[in-house]
Amino acid sequence: MSEKGDVDLTGAKQNTGVWLVKVPKYLAQQWAKASGRGEVGKLRIAKNQGKTEVAFTLNEELTTLENKGEGKTAGMVAVPREHPFTMQTVGGQTLAVFTETSSDKIALEGVVVQRAECRPAVNESYMRLKKLQIEASSKPVRLSQQLDKAVTHNYKPVANHANNLEWEKKKKEEGKRARADKQQVLDMLFSAFEKHQYYNIKDLVDITKQPVIYLKEILRDIGIYNVKGTHKNTWELKPEYRHYQGEEEKTDE
């Protein structure tokens, strides 16, 4: 490439197909920790009655994760080794993977031909890790603290902070809620459905702060809308997205 900003399209000429795979946060952290040290695990692809089955097995050396909790929860915790893939279609989208070097050169590595989600197999180590994650997320952000002496600083209360004014102005100008990144909305939805199985659209709008039309587009990918029965007019996750919760409930019993 002769100039900064040019794109190397060799990958397009070679018609290279790549997979776009979503992995758990802890797995990405373990891979980063092993950067430059060789193998991080093994990928197994097999055919079962004409259906492709894919699974990733994490290297045994990377199955311990440091837990920065307090008291008995602090120390090393085991992470799952087995991670089956949930295969998904590209859905008519054209997605590509690019790389960028330190010299600002950009190259097309290939076009996405398969999407998948790498999920941990539900076992004892996964349940223990999930419990620690829930405990960490439930800790209060603010803590009360007793002061040894009186505060002498004088603070003048503000009627309305600048960021609030800016947000109100933005809402007034746009006349609608600002759309967040799809992945952020998905994270909020999955977090909500870990607490309750059914939600009406009004409650999900209040939780995500997203426009109704945009939220329904995302919900159609991961959820089922109940049109009759006890939970009429509510949303719930598709079975492939709520198997965690089901397994946890069985374990609790």
C-alpha positions as CSV (number, residue, x, y, z in Angstrom):
1,M,0.0,0.0,0.0
2,S,1.4,3.3,-1.0
3,E,-0.5,5.7,1.1
4,K,-1.9,5.8,4.7
5,G,-5.6,4.9,4.6
6,D,-5.3,2.5,1.7
7,V,-7.0,-0.9,2.2
8,D,-5.3,-4.2,1.2
9,L,-8.0,-6.3,-0.5
10,T,-6.0,-9.4,-1.0
11,G,-8.4,-11.3,1.3
12,A,-11.3,-10.4,-1.0
13,K,-9.5,-11.7,-4.0
14,Q,-8.8,-15.0,-2.2
15,N,-12.5,-15.2,-1.2
16,T,-11.4,-16.0,2.4
17,G,-14.3,-17.0,4.7
18,V,-14.1,-16.3,8.5
19,W,-16.3,-17.1,11.5
20,L,-17.6,-14.4,13.8
21,V,-17.9,-16.0,17.3
22,K,-19.1,-14.4,20.5
23,V,-17.3,-15.7,23.6
24,P,-17.8,-15.1,27.4
25,K,-15.8,-12.3,28.9
26,Y,-13.8,-14.6,31.2
27,L,-12.8,-16.7,28.2
28,A,-11.5,-13.7,26.3
29,Q,-9.5,-12.7,29.4
30,Q,-7.9,-16.1,29.7
31,W,-6.9,-16.0,26.0
32,A,-5.4,-12.5,26.5
33,K,-3.4,-13.9,29.5
34,A,-2.0,-16.6,27.3
35,S,-1.0,-14.3,24.4
36,G,2.3,-15.3,22.9
37,R,2.5,-18.5,24.8
38,G,1.1,-20.8,22.2
39,E,-2.1,-23.0,22.3
40,V,-5.1,-21.7,24.2
41,G,-7.3,-24.7,23.5
42,K,-8.7,-27.1,20.8
43,L,-11.6,-26.6,18.4
44,R,-13.6,-29.7,17.5
45,I,-15.9,-29.8,14.5
46,A,-18.0,-32.9,13.8
47,K,-21.0,-34.1,11.9
48,N,-23.9,-35.6,13.7
49,Q,-26.8,-36.9,11.5
50,G,-25.9,-34.3,8.9
51,K,-25.7,-31.4,11.5
52,T,-22.5,-29.7,12.2
53,E,-21.5,-29.7,15.9
54,V,-18.7,-27.4,17.1
55,A,-17.1,-27.2,20.6
56,F,-14.1,-25.5,22.1
57,T,-12.0,-27.1,24.9
58,L,-9.9,-24.6,26.9
59,N,-6.3,-25.5,27.6
60,E,-6.1,-27.0,31.1
61,E,-3.4,-24.4,32.1
62,L,-5.9,-21.6,31.6
63,T,-8.8,-23.1,33.7
64,T,-8.1,-21.0,36.8
65,L,-9.2,-17.4,37.1
66,E,-8.2,-15.0,39.9
67,N,-11.3,-13.9,41.9
68,K,-10.7,-10.5,43.5
69,G,-13.5,-10.8,46.0
70,E,-13.3,-10.4,49.8
71,G,-12.9,-12.9,52.6
72,K,-13.6,-16.5,51.6
73,T,-14.5,-15.7,48.0
74,A,-11.1,-14.3,47.2
75,G,-8.5,-16.5,45.5
76,M,-8.5,-18.7,42.4
77,V,-11.6,-20.1,40.9
78,A,-12.0,-22.8,38.2
79,V,-13.6,-21.9,34.9
80,P,-15.3,-24.4,32.5
81,R,-13.2,-26.2,30.0
82,E,-15.9,-27.3,27.6
83,H,-17.7,-24.7,25.4
84,P,-20.2,-25.9,22.8
85,F,-21.1,-23.5,20.0
86,T,-24.6,-22.3,19.1
87,M,-24.5,-21.8,15.4
88,Q,-26.3,-18.9,13.8
89,T,-26.9,-17.7,10.3
90,V,-25.4,-14.5,9.0
91,G,-28.9,-13.3,8.2
92,G,-28.4,-11.7,4.9
93,Q,-25.8,-9.2,6.3
94,T,-22.5,-8.6,4.7
95,L,-19.9,-8.6,7.5
96,A,-16.1,-8.5,7.0
97,V,-13.0,-8.7,9.3
98,F,-10.2,-6.1,9.0
99,T,-6.9,-5.9,10.7
100,E,-4.8,-2.8,11.4
101,T,-1.0,-2.7,11.9
102,S,1.0,-0.3,14.0
103,S,1.8,1.7,10.8
104,D,-2.0,2.3,10.2
105,K,-2.2,-0.1,7.4
106,I,-5.6,-1.8,7.0
107,A,-6.1,-5.2,5.4
108,L,-9.3,-7.2,4.7
109,E,-8.9,-10.6,6.2
110,G,-12.1,-12.1,4.9
111,V,-15.9,-12.1,4.8
112,V,-18.0,-13.5,7.6
113,V,-19.6,-16.8,6.4
114,Q,-20.7,-18.1,9.8
115,R,-21.8,-16.6,13.1
116,A,-21.7,-18.5,16.4
117,E,-21.9,-18.1,20.1
118,C,-19.4,-20.0,22.3
119,R,-21.1,-20.9,25.6
120,P,-19.8,-22.8,28.7
121,A,-21.2,-26.2,29.4
122,V,-23.4,-26.0,32.5
123,N,-21.5,-28.0,35.1
124,E,-20.3,-27.5,38.7
125,S,-17.4,-25.1,37.8
126,Y,-19.7,-23.0,35.7
127,M,-22.4,-22.8,38.5
128,R,-19.7,-21.7,41.0
129,L,-18.3,-19.0,38.6
130,K,-21.9,-17.8,37.9
131,K,-22.6,-17.5,41.6
132,L,-19.5,-15.4,42.2
133,Q,-20.4,-13.1,39.2
134,I,-23.9,-12.6,40.7
135,E,-22.5,-11.8,44.1
136,A,-20.0,-9.3,42.6
137,S,-22.7,-7.6,40.6
138,S,-25.0,-7.3,43.7
139,K,-22.5,-5.5,45.8
140,P,-23.5,-1.9,46.5
141,V,-21.6,0.7,44.5
142,R,-21.9,3.2,47.4
143,L,-21.0,2.5,50.9
144,S,-21.7,4.5,54.1
145,Q,-18.7,5.6,56.1
146,Q,-18.5,7.2,59.6
147,L,-16.5,10.4,59.7
148,D,-14.1,11.2,62.6
149,K,-14.7,15.0,62.3
150,A,-17.2,17.4,60.8
151,V,-16.9,18.4,57.2
152,T,-15.9,22.0,56.9
153,H,-16.3,22.5,53.1
154,N,-19.2,24.5,52.0
155,Y,-20.9,23.2,48.8
156,K,-23.5,25.1,47.0
157,P,-26.3,22.9,45.7
158,V,-26.9,23.0,41.9
159,A,-30.4,23.3,40.7
160,N,-29.7,21.2,37.6
161,H,-26.4,19.8,36.6
162,A,-24.9,20.5,33.2
163,N,-25.1,16.8,32.0
164,N,-28.8,16.7,32.9
165,L,-29.4,19.9,30.9
166,E,-27.4,18.5,27.9
167,W,-29.5,15.2,28.0
168,E,-32.8,17.1,28.2
169,K,-31.7,19.3,25.2
170,K,-30.7,16.2,23.3
171,K,-34.1,14.5,23.9
172,K,-35.9,17.7,22.9
173,E,-33.9,18.0,19.7
174,E,-34.2,14.4,18.7
175,G,-37.8,14.0,19.9
176,K,-37.2,10.4,20.8
177,R,-34.9,8.1,22.8
178,A,-31.3,7.8,21.6
179,R,-30.5,4.3,20.3
180,A,-27.7,2.5,22.2
181,D,-25.3,-0.1,20.6
182,K,-27.1,-3.4,19.9
183,Q,-24.7,-5.4,22.1
184,Q,-25.3,-3.0,25.0
185,V,-29.1,-3.5,24.7
186,L,-28.6,-7.3,24.5
187,D,-26.5,-7.3,27.7
188,M,-29.3,-5.3,29.5
189,L,-32.0,-7.7,28.2
190,F,-30.1,-10.8,29.2
191,S,-29.4,-9.3,32.6
192,A,-33.1,-8.5,33.1
193,F,-34.2,-12.0,32.0
194,E,-31.8,-13.6,34.6
195,K,-34.1,-12.0,37.2
196,H,-37.5,-12.7,35.7
197,Q,-38.7,-15.0,32.9
198,Y,-41.5,-12.7,31.6
199,Y,-41.7,-9.0,30.8
200,N,-44.1,-6.7,29.0
201,I,-42.7,-4.3,26.5
202,K,-43.3,-1.3,28.7
203,D,-41.1,-2.7,31.5
204,L,-38.3,-3.6,29.0
205,V,-38.5,0.0,27.6
206,D,-38.1,1.4,31.1
207,I,-35.1,-1.0,31.8
208,T,-33.2,-0.4,28.5
209,K,-34.3,3.3,27.8
210,Q,-34.6,2.4,24.1
211,P,-37.2,3.2,21.4
212,V,-40.0,0.7,21.3
213,I,-39.5,-0.1,17.6
214,Y,-35.7,-0.6,17.9
215,L,-36.2,-2.7,21.1
216,K,-38.8,-5.0,19.4
217,E,-36.3,-5.6,16.5
218,I,-33.8,-6.9,18.9
219,L,-36.3,-8.9,20.9
220,R,-37.4,-10.8,17.8
221,D,-33.9,-12.2,17.5
222,I,-33.7,-13.5,21.0
223,G,-37.2,-13.7,22.4
224,I,-40.7,-15.1,22.0
225,Y,-43.9,-13.0,22.3
226,N,-46.7,-14.7,24.1
227,V,-50.1,-14.0,22.4
228,K,-52.2,-16.2,24.7
229,G,-52.2,-18.1,27.9
230,T,-51.3,-17.0,31.5
231,H,-48.4,-14.8,30.3
232,K,-50.3,-13.2,27.4
233,N,-48.7,-10.0,26.0
234,T,-45.3,-10.6,27.5
235,W,-41.9,-11.5,26.2
236,E,-39.6,-14.3,27.2
237,L,-36.3,-15.6,25.9
238,K,-36.1,-18.3,23.2
239,P,-35.1,-21.7,24.7
240,E,-31.5,-21.6,23.4
241,Y,-31.0,-18.3,25.3
242,R,-32.6,-19.4,28.6
243,H,-31.1,-22.8,29.2
244,Y,-28.7,-21.3,31.8
245,Q,-31.5,-20.2,34.0
246,G,-33.2,-23.6,33.6
247,E,-30.1,-25.4,34.7
248,E,-29.6,-23.1,37.6
249,E,-33.1,-23.7,38.9
250,K,-32.6,-27.5,38.7
251,T,-29.3,-27.1,40.6
252,D,-31.0,-25.0,43.4
253,E,-33.5,-27.7,43.9
